[in-house]
Amino acid sequence: QVQLVESGGGLVQAGGSLRLSCAASGGTFSRYAVGWFRQAPGKEREFVSRIMWSGISTVYADFVKGRFTVSRDNAKNTVYLQMNSLKPEDTAVYYCAAESLSRRGEYDYWGQGTQVTVSS
């Protein structure tokens, strides 16, 4: 079982940047693809980005392409989400999740989330 903890959220003004971290423990984290998701108040959780275990393959939702970058450092058991040119509509709780090793597209482990608030 893998435990995930997000950090790096906070309050930033529009146009600013934040880097979120997803730290893992309790498993062989380097074997997992990791996804980033977000959920705003009153809205459903939505997909933001995904990175494979090797870090070579990445996927982004259209609304963050060109602004967000996902990366990972397997030696540190950490995945990052660099967020630039932040907009008020990016305000949400951001979660990282480890993908199932047996079923692609399903996520077995989730962090508690970190709040990102972007002011106008």
Disulfide bonds with the S-S distance in Angstrom:
Cys22-Cys96 2.01
